Amino acid sequence: MLQPRDDRPSPYLDFLKSGREGVQHVAFWTEHFDADLARAMEAGFEPVLTGYTIEPAGRIVYFSDRRDPHPGVMVELSSLSPGKKKAFDAVAAASVGWEGSDPIRRRG
């Protein structure tokens, strides 16, 4: 879950201020960021936010939701950096055999 922590403009804050709730974006992770970004641009997607995640290799871009048939749901293209892959591989491993108890866990 994403939660704005200040009043700086962002797609997340815009989404909430418009009265919407629920799914704000859908992310596609890629190991071929530049090629996939070029394909999205050629298809007419419009970037509205670009940046980096925690590590510089973690590039992201959010595209305008104007093409989406469900207003408010943005598309994110996110590079699958080594750090992100390691973190989410750990999440996947922790989910194996999980029966629904202890839903909040701290990473060590």
N, C-alpha and C positions, 0 to 999 in steps of 0.2 A: 504494500500500500504506500502511496506517495502522499505526503502531507506538507503543504506550504507552511513554512515557519516564519514568514515575514510578508510584507505587502508588495515586494518587488514584482513587476509584471512577469508572468509565466503562463504557459498553457494550462498548468495545473490550477492556478488561481483563477484564470479566466473561466475554466470549466465549472469550478465551484460557485463563482460569483454569478454565473448564468442560471443557477438554480438546478443544475444537473448533478447527478450522483451516479455511482456505479463505474462501469468501464470507461476510462478516459483515453486510454491508448492500447494498441496492440503492438508488441515488439517483435521484430524479426532479427535474429542474430545471424551474423555472417562472418565468415573468415575471408571474404572477398569484398571488403567494404567499398573500395573505389569503384570496382566494376558494377556492384549492385546499386550504388548511388547513381552512377551514370545511366544505368538502365531505368531507374525510377524517374530521373530527370527527363530522359527521352520519352517516357510514357506520359509526361505532363504533370508529375507530382511537383508541388511547390514547397520547398523547405521554409519553415517558419521559425525553427530553432536549431542551432547546431552547437556542439560543444564536446566536452570530454567527461568521462566518468572519472573515478578516482585515479586511474592511471592514464598517462598520456596516450597509450595505445588504445584506450577505450573510447573511441569516437562514436558520437551519436548524432542523428538528425531526425527531427520530427517534421512530418509533412502536414500541410493544410488538410483539414477534414472536409473541404468543399466537394471532393470527389466521392466521399463516402456516403452510401445510402442511409447510414445511421448517424445523423448529425451529432457531433461531439466526440466521436471516436476517432482519434488521430492514429496515424501509422508512424511507428518509430523504426528506424534502421539503426542497428547497434552492432559495432564490431565485437566479435567474440575474441576478446583479448585473452592472453594467457591467465591473467589474474581472475577475470570473470569466469573463464572456463573452470579454473580450479575451485572457485567459490561455489559455483552451481553444481559441479561434480560432487562436492561435499554435501550439498543439500539433497541431491539425488540419492547418495549413499545413505544418508540419515533417514530417508523416507522408506527404505527397504524394510519391510516387516512392521511398519508403523500401523497401529490399530486404532489411532484416534485420541489416545490419551496424551497428556503433557504437550499441548499444541505450541507452547512458546518455549523455545530452547535458545540458550546462549551459545554462540560460537566461542570456542576456547582459543 
